[in-house]
Amino acid sequence: MTRQASGQPTAPAAQWSVIVPVKLIAQAKTRLSGDLSPQERAELARAMVADTVAAARAARAVRQVVVVTDDDDVVADLRGVRPPGWAPVVVVPEPVPAAGLNAAIRAGIAAARGDAEAGGLTAGETAAAPGDAIARGEVAAPSGDTGGAAPGVGLRAGPVAVLLGDLPALRPADLEDALAAASAFPRAVVVDAEGTGTTLLTASAGVPLDPAFGAGSAAEHVRRGHVALDIPDLSGLRQDVDRLGDLAAVAELGAGRATSQVLARRAQSGTEPPVDVERPRPPALDQMPCTDETAAVA
């Protein structure tokens, strides 16, 4: 079921637009309801988004990160000064009327490629143009700096990748390796640690991407022509969080800064055994300002 590209570039050019869909935090991680309070679930969900987006922005192959969300707290987390070398963030609202995860992803693809038709929006859905996000001040870059090009400009036919926002053990190198492998195929997919879900879905330049997230999405994406990439079991790209036990796997891999703080507070409160959950981080990630309430992703 898996294939691995040969001759992968070791330092891929920054060309990928990465779309991260984020539902309203109050509705996130409902499968953890029996183990965590609503406040704990919200805190964890925000932290995981912060760590996932930070890792994606620090990946050398990423030109821009498009976050599709209507959650004001998530948008607030994304504001700040962009560390050198990080990709900018564009925040795009969910389609109106809201139509679920796949519709949100299509809106993000449309914004990334600068063309609603490219995203496969269906009737009744609307998506903001990348410039609209800049005008609202929702690009996390100082003084409108977007690294030499406005998000979306020149990317109409560029490669796109959909990355789920619950990958707190993701390292920039994990994403770089996967995107390098994906560049060998028109469409590719990364299967989650459980073996049934999708954590990354890609389409090369000029190739349409039709997401099918939901139960059994990995098999469905393969059926639609996405090549399942041979990603190591210990890659943070495969370890999403749907159940409490997944947090133990995240701790083993090493959580990002925001998630590690949430898990450390749980350990201090006695709700979980104390663990050393934070992995060594690239210097730019460690320089991020962070409060006890939430991590600021710049």
Buried (B, 14 or more C-beta within 10 A) or exposed (E): EEEEBEEBEEEBEEBBBBBBBBBBBEEBBEEBEEBBEEEBBBBBBBBBBBBBBBBBBBBBBBBBBBBBBBBEBBBEBBBBBBBEEBBBBBBBBBBEEEBEBBBBBBBBBBBBBBBBEBBBBEEEBEBBBBBBBBEEEBBBBEEEEBBEEBBBEEBEBBBBBBBBBBBBBBBBBBBBBBBBBBBBBBBBBBBBBEEEBBBBBBBBBEBBBBBBBEEEBBBBBBEBBBBBBEBEEEBBBBBBBBBEEBBBBBBEBBBBBBBBBBBBBBBEEEEBEEBEBBBEBBEBBEEBEBEEEBBBBB
